[in-house]
């Protein structure tokens, strides 16, 4: 470092005044090292300049400025050129300007910038960038004439840690005097943020009895201050943990670990720790949180019986009942495998009549009987029972003092139900056994050998009421014949239930099942099934022959295989026919040589495989026909095939004769009805006496009253066969008394149809003639329905006038209307 004083000429630098900090950087023309720094009129080496720069920053942070009383910012000449001839001008980089956050004395002068190209007052200064004309706006400002930069608002490093501005120098005309230069303002951090834990409570688990140094959990905290300063240097500690010395925390990482042995869940199950974190390496601001550490259970406590001697009683002849409870205690966590008890009977129960299960709620052992006890065979049991946990016990755990208990069980004597030695009792009986056939002796014994009791027997289940049970002895026999088709006969077995009742107090009942196999008896002979078809070829080498089958109502082994044989009573059958067995139930019939065509009657002998065998001789009717090359009967032989099995030629002739006779009778009846003439007195009627055919009035038609009867001539619609029977000439209608004679037109002569096929045309012509009659309105004319017409022969039908004018009426004309109206004429006409 050069001594302070007047340096040589080549080391002197221009001074901006005795009371200003002037920053510039020059390069000496004869050197290649980094340039020196100029302080006032002195050049400083880089190390010396660094020292003085730090000194200047420190004075600035303390609010001091050299040579000025109060607050005086330093002055910068960022654009000053070199004064020595031949020196190369180089832009000056201004070091960052530091300012503390949360500065309250505002506005606060930060720095002053100057340009030496113009006189004071002829340069316009300005700055741009974040904090000026960009968000956050208005934080910094500059005096445009003096170049002094001010801080106008409090800074928060946690929001913005530095600002980069651009400084400009213009003349009064707006022309640029200097190139823009960078101005960086660094916000110095202050310890204004407390550390914060990430959780209010941290949780951790560790096994009880864990070794020292076992990891439990980790506490974490953050600090919003500058992490590169002590303001964010955090240190962790435990303020309180209940039992001192059990847990520790790493002050740098926050990991919590065990310190020593002795963690016992049965003593303390949960530990609550109070944690603290402090910044400034433990000397600054603090925050607290809690840590909840739970001890996980291990099986370090063996279960023990509360008593080592227990007495209980159990009833005999009953299973599935509880006898008593065995109480145990275990200090481990309830409900865990370290707590759940498992009981074992070590001795005293060789036949496995007892068992012990665990009550999941109370962890007690429940002793129960799984096989019925018998007081007569054993009155007392001494059981040795042990208890263990579901999970294995820790090797270091102490052994239980009462891990075993002795249980004394006394068997109570009760009236036991009679017991059938064999149930179900299986026996067999022949099919169709007659009433009174012995079935079995189904007797029971009384387990109560020390009591004299009598046993009586009865039926409990006998759906067919087939059996009879002796009340005193239990002897079972049939009381009627069992039907083979009984629905209660399942696969050849019949089941019944018998009761045995003692006379104890109270009485007890035992049940026994009797299963009877119904042995099949060969009591049915096989039956030949009708063949379909029943025809075969006359030549032995043509056609497949006739396949015959048989059935048997008996069950195996009394049915198939069947033996088919031509009846020995007719030796000629064996000379003409042959049988070849196909399977156990079918055979094939063929002719031995050419057989005459036509029906043939054979006799077959069928035998089953029962013992003894049953056989039956059965006739068989077959038809022999002439076959084609394909082995099928030719069409000419169809009549012969009609006489199939069971139908003889004589019966066929009788059927044909009866059919012919029936056809002849039908033809005769038809001819008789065709040529039969109707009686003369029926006139226009055909069929029954009362089946009149007349002019019917449609009262549902709103016509013109009785005058509308002139609409049709009914003769146009009569059957042609009826017209010759009338006394009037053809084409002329009968006289009508209900209309004027002059209004009935004369109908032209009509030619009668020669066949029934022309009947439709005949009726259509008649309808057309009626429609074209000019003397009456057409049928479809809209008539005035409220006009009744005039000149009616019948007169009024009013009941008011009819009582006064009956004597003036003439009813004789009703006789011309037929038998029904003739009765009215006799009643109301003249005598």
Secondary structure, 3 states (H helix, E strand, C coil): CCCCCCCCHHHCCCCCCCCCCCCCECCCCCCCCCCCEEECCEEECHHHHHHHHHHHHHHHHCCCCCCCCCCCCCEECCCCCCCCCCCCCCCCCCCCEEEECCCCCCCEEEEEECCCCCCCCCEEEEEEEECCCECCCCCEEECCCCCEEEECCCCCCCCCCEEEEEEEEEECCCCECCCCEEEEEEEECCCCCCCEECCCEEEEEEECCCCCCCEEEECCEECCCCCCCHHHCCEEEEEECCCCCCEEECCCCCEEEECCCCCCCCCCCEEEEEEEEEHHHHCCCEEEEEEEEEEECCCCCCCEECCCEEEEEEECCCCCEEEEEECEECCCCCCCCCCCEEEEEEECCCCCCEEEEECCCCCCEEEEECCCCCCCCCCEEEEEEEEEECCCCCCCCCCCCCCEEEEEEEEECCCCCCEECCCCEEEEEECCCCCCCEEEECCEECCCCCCCCCEEEEEEECCCCCEEECCCCCEEEECCCCCCCCCCCECCEEEEEEEEEECCCCCCEEEEEEEEEEECCCCCCCEEECCCCCEEECCCCCCCCEEEEEECCCCCCCCCCCEEEECCCCHHHHHHEEEEECCCCEEEEEECCCCCCEEEEEEEEEECCCCCCCEEEEEEEEEEECECCCCCECHHHHHHHCCCCCCCHHHHHHHHHHHHHHHHHHHHHHHHHHHCCCCHHHCCCCCCCCCCCCCCCCCCCCCCHHHHHHHCCHHHHCCHHHHCCCCCCCCCCCCCCCCCHHHCCCCCCCCCCCCHHHHHHHHHHHHHHHHCCCCCCCCCCCCCCCCCCCCCCCCCCCHHHHCCCHHHCCCHHHHHHCHHHHHHHHHHCCC
